[in-house]
Amino acid sequence: MDAGNGFLHPDRLFPADPATRTIARDLYETVRNLPIVSPHGHTEPSWFADDKPFEDAASLLVIPDHYLFRMLHSVGVTLDELGVPRLDGKPVATGRAIWRTFAAHYHLFRGTPSSLWVDHAMSAVLGCTEPLTSDNADALYDQINAQLALPEFRPRALHQRFGIETIATTDGALDPLTHHQKMAADGWIGKVRTTYRPDSVTDPDAVGFRDNLIKFGEITGTEVTRWDGLIETHRRRRAYFRQFGATATDHGVPTAFTADLPPAEKQALLDKALKGPLSPEEAELFRGQMMTEMAGLSAEDGMVMQIHAGSRRNTDRGLFATRGPNMGADIPTPTDWVGGLNALLSKYGHAPGLRVLLFTLDETTYAREMAPMVGHWPCLMIGPPWWFHDSPLGIRRYLDQVVETAGFANMAGFNDDTRALLSIPARHDVWRREVCRFLAQLAAEHRISKREAEIVAGELSYGNAKKAYKL
């Protein structure tokens, strides 16, 4: 990967102090061209399976990126104006109209990581020579669309150009993995791999949960009305996902709560879930028990377990009803990692081969809970800053609070966790620059040698992610 600079300053994000900046720049030169390992994210598998040209600048850069449209929504721009699809199928803006609206409000992103990502994508990737404004919106829209029509801007060509060694999509437990089947036939499994995301059949609050369970059993030929049968269904489905490169599972949960119930209570909870809605307390207990069961399966089959906890999702109920999930209305909440994971760790915390990666939106837990936990439990690693915090300052806060207690080896490197394909080089570049900034300060203070800093920079930019995800 050579992220390039485009019209961005080559020393962006490096320290202002000249001596420390020189060290950071030297460290960055050792990692800037390392391959990208993207072990967790939300790019569309159809992009790589079909390898069709992207339609236009708006459908590629704006419509799928809730980092962008949530900001415009916050100042009164409607999602119709931004082309975000409606569940009722009513028409929304398209193409150039979306782009003009986006350009007219692009100043809103000053000082945000989104401006770094979009400016980098437009300049270093797409060849634009000036930032987006209302005045140049039409010209840049036409320029970008002309680029997207070229063979070198198709998804597989971009995969190669970005230096992506492997990229993981995130697919639901009921997904037939049709696109991954097509990639397997083309020899692309490994370059693109799937991830097992079973929330639709582990969370009783998921839309259509009972119907999901029935379908889950049908596609695997198992009996999901018995607790043991339900776990066997997961076991078989996980094996199917591994055929298409999966090394990890992913679990998005509102809290970190886990449980370890006796068999009779587990069956009674499942019986009730199949008959009708559970109370909030019962739903939390079901999710918590399923998290412990998933850890047990990971100890058995070796798949890395990712836990993304602490997001209150779809808080704008009106928007959820008209547009569906992932509309930018998910809000961080406090998370109790020590108490929450107690049941899971008591049962499986020392299981050979188990690896659990923790991701939080509650930054107050970095130094208080997460770093001490991963600094003790052999199965735990701490994931990189997530979602609202994968920003320059978010990365700095993370490194400042985690490293002294957890060390570098207990960190899972970086994953971009994005739906925005063109932002992937920029996101990894921001991480690498911030890592080098942090290490440069340690080296300048003679807390580590420059050679040690070079080694750690490579591990955090590349090696740790491969290790953490068993790639």
C-alpha distance (Angstrom), angle and dihedral (degrees) to the residues before:
residue distance angle dihedral
M1 . . .
D2 3.79 . .
A3 3.78 102.3 .
G4 3.79 93.4 -170.0
N5 3.79 123.7 -157.9
G6 3.78 108.4 -111.9
F7 3.78 105.8 -175.0
L8 3.83 92.0 -24.7
H9 3.81 120.7 109.0
P10 3.83 111.6 -96.2
D11 3.83 91.4 -135.4
R12 3.81 95.5 50.3
L13 3.81 114.3 148.7
F14 3.80 93.7 8.5
P15 3.84 119.1 125.7
A16 3.79 119.1 -82.0
D17 3.81 91.6 -133.7
P18 3.83 105.2 95.1
A19 3.81 97.1 -140.1
T20 3.79 94.7 48.0
R21 3.80 90.8 42.5
T22 3.80 89.6 56.3
I23 3.81 90.8 53.8
A24 3.82 91.0 47.3
R25 3.79 90.8 49.7
D26 3.80 91.6 50.1
L27 3.81 91.7 49.2
Y28 3.79 91.6 47.9
E29 3.79 91.2 55.0
T30 3.82 88.4 61.3
V31 3.82 93.6 56.0
R32 3.80 107.4 26.4
N33 3.82 93.7 92.5
L34 3.81 98.5 41.7
P35 3.82 114.6 122.5
I36 3.78 119.2 -95.7
V37 3.78 116.6 -109.7
S38 3.81 107.0 -166.8
P39 3.82 103.8 -179.2
H40 3.80 97.7 165.0
G41 3.79 129.4 34.4
H42 3.76 147.9 108.8
T43 3.79 107.4 -111.9
E44 3.79 114.0 142.5
P45 3.82 113.5 -98.9
S46 3.81 88.5 -149.3
W47 3.81 89.0 68.3
F48 3.79 92.3 64.0
A49 3.80 95.8 33.8
D50 3.80 96.3 52.7
D51 3.82 97.4 27.6
K52 3.80 92.0 -156.3
P53 3.81 123.0 160.2
F54 3.78 114.9 -93.6
E55 3.78 111.2 -104.7
D56 3.80 102.3 -128.0
A57 3.79 144.4 -37.3
A58 3.80 94.3 -86.1
S59 3.80 97.2 50.3
L60 3.80 90.8 47.2
L61 3.80 103.0 40.3
V62 3.81 107.3 24.1
I63 3.81 115.6 24.6
P64 3.84 99.0 56.0
D65 3.81 96.5 40.1
H66 3.79 113.8 88.1
Y67 3.81 89.7 179.7
L68 3.80 85.0 70.0
F69 3.77 106.2 36.6
R70 3.82 94.6 44.2
M71 3.83 89.5 61.7
L72 3.79 92.8 50.8
H73 3.80 90.5 44.4
S74 3.82 88.4 54.6
V75 3.82 91.1 63.7
G76 3.78 95.6 45.4
V77 3.79 104.9 -88.2
T78 3.80 107.0 140.9
L79 3.77 121.1 -126.5
D80 3.80 87.6 -126.9
E81 3.81 87.3 64.5
L82 3.80 89.0 52.3
G83 3.79 95.1 50.1
V84 3.80 96.1 -115.4
P85 3.82 105.3 160.4
R86 3.80 120.6 -110.5
L87 3.79 123.2 -137.7
D88 3.81 90.6 -131.7
G89 3.79 91.3 57.2
K90 3.80 95.4 -122.2
P91 3.81 114.4 154.4
V92 3.80 121.7 -88.2
A93 3.78 132.6 -176.1
T94 3.78 118.8 -71.6
G95 3.78 141.3 -161.2
R96 3.78 116.9 -30.6
A97 3.81 94.6 17.0
I98 3.81 90.6 57.6
W99 3.78 91.4 46.9
R100 3.81 93.2 51.2
T101 3.80 90.8 51.3
F102 3.79 90.8 48.2
A103 3.80 92.0 48.6
A104 3.80 92.5 48.9
H105 3.79 89.5 57.6
Y106 3.79 101.0 33.9
H107 3.80 90.8 108.8
L108 3.81 87.5 72.0
F109 3.80 89.3 76.2
R110 3.81 96.1 62.1
G111 3.79 108.4 133.0
T112 3.80 94.2 12.0
P113 3.81 126.8 112.0
S114 3.80 88.4 -119.2
S115 3.80 90.2 69.5
L116 3.81 89.9 54.0
W117 3.79 91.7 49.2
V118 3.81 97.3 44.3
D119 3.81 95.1 42.0
H120 3.80 89.1 50.5
A121 3.80 93.1 47.9
M122 3.78 92.7 48.3
S123 3.79 96.3 45.5
A124 3.81 110.2 27.1
V125 3.81 95.3 33.8
L126 3.80 105.8 27.2
G127 3.80 99.3 30.8
C128 3.81 100.6 -121.4
T129 3.80 112.0 157.0
E130 3.81 100.3 -155.6
P131 3.81 137.4 36.5
L132 3.79 120.0 -92.5
T133 3.82 118.1 -89.4
S134 3.79 136.4 157.7
D135 3.80 88.8 -101.7
N136 3.81 95.8 57.9
A137 3.82 98.4 30.1
D138 3.81 96.3 107.4
A139 3.79 94.4 43.4
L140 3.81 93.0 49.4
Y141 3.80 91.5 44.4
D142 3.80 90.3 55.7
Q143 3.81 92.3 43.7
I144 3.81 93.1 50.7
N145 3.79 92.9 45.9
A146 3.79 90.2 51.7
Q147 3.80 89.2 52.6
L148 3.80 93.0 48.1
A149 3.81 90.2 56.5
L150 3.81 91.0 61.4
P151 3.83 120.4 95.3
E152 3.81 91.8 -122.1
F153 3.81 90.4 64.1
R154 3.78 96.9 56.1
P155 3.81 115.1 112.6
R156 3.80 98.1 -102.2
A157 3.79 92.3 46.7
L158 3.81 90.4 50.3
H159 3.80 89.3 48.6
Q160 3.80 88.3 57.7
R161 3.80 95.4 40.1
F162 3.80 92.4 51.7
G163 3.79 90.3 53.2
I164 3.79 92.8 -120.4
E165 3.78 109.0 174.7
T166 3.79 92.4 -175.8
I167 3.80 136.0 -11.5
A168 3.80 127.0 -166.5
T169 3.78 125.6 -147.0
T170 3.80 121.5 -157.7
D171 3.79 115.2 -125.8
G172 3.79 132.7 178.8
A173 3.79 122.6 -111.0
L174 3.82 90.6 -110.8
D175 3.80 94.7 50.6
P176 3.83 111.7 116.9
L177 3.83 88.5 -146.9
T178 3.80 90.8 -131.5
H179 3.79 92.6 159.8
H180 3.79 92.1 49.1
Q181 3.80 89.3 50.4
K182 3.79 88.3 56.0
M183 3.80 91.4 48.8
A184 3.79 90.1 49.3
A185 3.79 89.1 56.5
D186 3.82 88.4 52.0
G187 3.80 94.0 48.5
W188 3.80 92.8 -110.8
I189 3.80 99.8 123.2
G190 3.78 105.4 115.4
K191 3.77 92.7 32.3
V192 3.81 84.6 62.4
R193 3.80 119.6 19.1
T194 3.77 135.1 176.3
T195 3.82 130.7 -121.5
Y196 3.81 124.8 -146.6
R197 3.84 110.7 -118.8
P198 3.84 108.5 177.1
D199 3.83 100.1 172.3
S200 3.81 93.0 119.8
V201 3.82 89.7 63.0
T202 3.81 100.4 32.2
D203 3.81 100.3 47.1
P204 3.83 115.6 69.0
D205 3.82 88.8 -159.8
A206 3.82 91.5 61.9
V207 3.79 114.9 113.6
G208 3.81 109.9 -93.4
F209 3.80 93.3 4.9
R210 3.81 97.8 161.8
D211 3.80 92.9 45.8
N212 3.79 88.4 47.3
L213 3.80 90.8 55.8
I214 3.80 92.4 50.9
K215 3.80 91.5 49.6
F216 3.80 89.5 45.7
G217 3.78 90.2 59.3
E218 3.79 93.3 44.0
I219 3.80 95.4 55.3
T220 3.80 92.3 49.4
G221 3.80 99.7 35.8
T222 3.79 93.3 -122.9
E223 3.80 136.8 126.5
V224 3.79 109.8 -108.2
T225 3.80 95.8 179.3
R226 3.82 89.1 78.9
W227 3.79 118.3 66.6
D228 3.79 93.0 -133.2
G229 3.79 89.1 48.7
L230 3.80 91.2 51.4
I231 3.79 91.2 53.2
E232 3.81 90.1 47.4
T233 3.80 88.0 53.3
H234 3.80 89.7 56.8
R235 3.79 90.4 46.1
R236 3.81 91.7 55.6
R237 3.78 94.6 42.2
R238 3.79 92.2 50.8
A239 3.80 89.1 52.6
Y240 3.81 88.9 52.9
F241 3.81 91.1 52.6
R242 3.79 90.7 50.2
Q243 3.80 88.5 61.0
F244 3.80 85.8 67.7
G245 3.77 97.7 49.4
A246 3.79 101.8 -85.4
T247 3.78 114.0 157.4
A248 3.80 95.5 161.0
T249 3.78 145.7 46.7
D250 3.79 125.1 -148.5
H251 3.79 129.1 -149.6
G252 3.79 124.2 -171.0
V253 3.80 107.6 -163.6
P254 3.80 132.3 167.6
T255 3.81 91.9 -131.5
A256 3.80 137.6 13.1
F257 3.81 91.7 -115.8
T258 3.81 117.2 141.3
A259 3.81 131.5 178.9
D260 3.80 139.9 -162.8
L261 3.80 108.2 -156.9
P262 3.80 128.0 177.0
P263 3.84 115.2 -102.4
A264 3.81 95.8 -102.1
E265 3.80 92.6 53.8
K266 3.80 92.0 47.5
Q267 3.80 90.9 53.0
A268 3.80 92.5 46.3
L269 3.80 90.0 52.3
L270 3.80 91.6 50.5
D271 3.81 91.6 47.5
K272 3.78 90.2 54.3
A273 3.81 93.0 45.9
L274 3.81 90.6 53.9
K275 3.81 92.1 51.5
G276 3.77 100.7 48.7
P277 3.80 148.0 -41.7
L278 3.78 117.5 -36.1
S279 3.78 123.7 -133.9
P280 3.82 115.1 -104.4
E281 3.80 89.7 -102.5
E282 3.80 92.4 49.7
A283 3.81 92.0 46.9
E284 3.80 90.1 52.5
L285 3.80 90.2 49.4
F286 3.82 91.3 50.0
R287 3.81 91.9 49.8
G288 3.79 91.1 46.2
Q289 3.78 92.8 51.6
M290 3.79 91.4 47.4
M291 3.81 90.3 52.8
T292 3.79 90.1 56.3
E293 3.81 90.4 46.6
M294 3.81 90.3 51.2
A295 3.80 89.8 52.1
G296 3.79 88.8 52.3
L297 3.79 90.9 52.2
S298 3.81 90.6 48.1
A299 3.80 89.8 52.2
E300 3.80 86.4 52.2
D301 3.81 102.4 43.7
G302 3.81 101.1 25.3
M303 3.81 97.7 -121.7
V304 3.79 112.9 149.8
M305 3.81 112.1 -114.8
Q306 3.80 117.1 -139.9
I307 3.81 118.5 -164.3
H308 3.80 117.0 -164.4
A309 3.80 103.9 -175.3
G310 3.77 136.6 168.5
S311 3.79 106.5 49.0
R312 3.78 121.7 125.9
R313 3.76 98.0 -151.1
N314 3.80 132.0 -150.4
T315 3.81 94.9 6.4
D316 3.81 90.7 165.0
R317 3.79 97.0 74.3
G318 3.78 94.3 -177.5
L319 3.78 91.5 53.8
F320 3.79 91.0 45.6
A321 3.81 90.0 53.4
T322 3.80 93.2 52.0
R323 3.83 102.6 33.4
G324 3.80 108.4 18.3
P325 3.83 128.0 -132.3
N326 3.81 130.8 -24.8
M327 3.78 95.0 45.6
G328 3.79 97.3 135.7
A329 3.82 96.3 -96.0
D330 3.81 96.3 110.9
I331 3.81 112.2 117.4
P332 3.84 131.2 -163.1
T333 3.81 117.4 -110.9
P334 3.83 134.2 -169.8
T335 3.81 112.8 -85.6
D336 3.81 130.7 -155.3
W337 3.79 104.3 -151.4
V338 3.80 98.8 167.1
G339 3.78 96.1 50.5
G340 3.78 94.0 32.7
L341 3.79 97.7 55.7
N342 3.79 95.1 38.9
A343 3.82 95.7 102.9
L344 3.81 94.0 45.1
L345 3.80 94.3 46.9
S346 3.79 93.6 43.4
K347 3.79 88.9 57.9
Y348 3.80 103.9 33.2
G349 3.81 107.6 9.8
H350 3.81 92.8 111.4
A351 3.80 97.7 34.7
P352 3.82 109.8 134.5
G353 3.78 112.3 -112.7
L354 3.81 97.0 14.6
R355 3.79 115.0 132.9
V356 3.80 122.2 -179.7
L357 3.81 121.8 -176.7
L358 3.81 116.4 -156.4
F359 3.82 123.4 -149.4
T360 3.79 122.6 -177.3
L361 3.78 139.7 -176.6
D362 3.82 89.5 -164.3
E363 3.80 103.2 88.3
T364 3.81 91.1 -176.0
T365 3.81 88.1 74.1
Y366 3.82 96.7 57.9
A367 3.81 97.3 89.3
R368 3.80 98.9 17.7
E369 3.82 100.1 51.9
M370 3.79 118.6 -6.9
A371 3.81 101.4 51.7
P372 3.82 92.8 46.3
M373 3.81 90.8 46.7
V374 3.80 96.6 50.3
G375 3.79 87.6 42.3
H376 3.80 88.2 62.6
W377 3.82 113.4 26.3
P378 3.84 113.5 74.4
C379 3.81 91.9 -149.3
L380 3.81 97.3 53.6
M381 3.79 131.2 87.8
I382 3.78 127.1 170.2
G383 3.78 117.1 -120.2
P384 3.80 122.3 -138.5
P385 3.80 123.6 -90.6
W386 3.78 108.2 -61.8
W387 3.78 135.6 -142.8
F388 3.81 108.8 -41.1
H389 3.79 90.4 25.1
D390 3.84 105.2 49.5
S391 3.80 86.5 98.3
P392 3.80 130.8 108.9
L393 3.80 94.1 -95.3
G394 3.80 91.9 37.9
I395 3.79 90.2 55.4
R396 3.81 90.8 48.3
R397 3.81 92.3 51.4
Y398 3.80 90.0 47.9
L399 3.80 95.4 50.8
D400 3.79 92.6 44.0
Q401 3.81 92.7 53.3
V402 3.81 102.3 36.0
V403 3.79 110.4 39.1
E404 3.80 101.9 64.5
T405 3.81 92.9 56.6
A406 3.81 104.3 26.7
G407 3.78 100.1 33.5
F408 3.79 123.6 -146.5
A409 3.81 97.9 -77.9
N410 3.82 93.0 63.9
M411 3.81 91.9 57.3
A412 3.80 119.0 97.3
G413 3.79 95.5 -140.3
F414 3.79 115.3 -127.7
N415 3.76 137.7 -40.8
D416 3.78 123.1 -179.6
D417 3.83 96.7 -144.5
T418 3.80 91.3 -162.3
R419 3.79 142.3 143.8
A420 3.81 90.1 -159.2
L421 3.81 107.3 90.7
L422 3.79 96.9 -170.4
S423 3.81 91.7 53.7
I424 3.81 94.2 60.4
P425 3.84 96.9 90.7
A426 3.81 90.6 45.6
R427 3.81 93.7 49.5
H428 3.79 92.8 50.5
D429 3.80 89.9 44.3
V430 3.81 91.9 53.5
W431 3.81 89.8 50.2
R432 3.82 92.3 49.0
R433 3.79 92.5 47.7
E434 3.80 92.1 49.4
V435 3.80 92.1 46.8
C436 3.80 89.6 51.5
R437 3.80 90.7 47.3
F438 3.81 90.6 53.0
L439 3.79 94.0 45.6
A440 3.80 91.7 45.7
Q441 3.79 89.1 58.9
L442 3.81 91.0 50.8
A443 3.80 90.5 48.9
A444 3.81 92.9 46.0
E445 3.80 88.8 53.9
H446 3.83 90.0 47.2
R447 3.81 91.3 -120.3
I448 3.80 88.5 128.2
S449 3.79 131.1 10.0
K450 3.77 121.7 -106.5
R451 3.80 89.3 -112.8
E452 3.79 90.3 54.1
A453 3.80 88.7 49.0
E454 3.81 90.2 53.9
I455 3.81 91.2 51.7
V456 3.80 93.4 48.8
A457 3.81 92.2 45.5
G458 3.80 89.4 57.3
E459 3.79 92.6 46.7
L460 3.80 94.7 49.9
S461 3.81 92.7 43.3
Y462 3.80 97.1 46.6
G463 3.80 121.7 -18.0
N464 3.79 101.2 58.6
A465 3.80 93.2 54.0
K466 3.81 91.5 52.9
K467 3.78 90.5 48.7
A468 3.80 95.4 44.6
Y469 3.81 93.8 50.6
K470 3.80 95.2 39.0
L471 3.80 92.6 -120.8
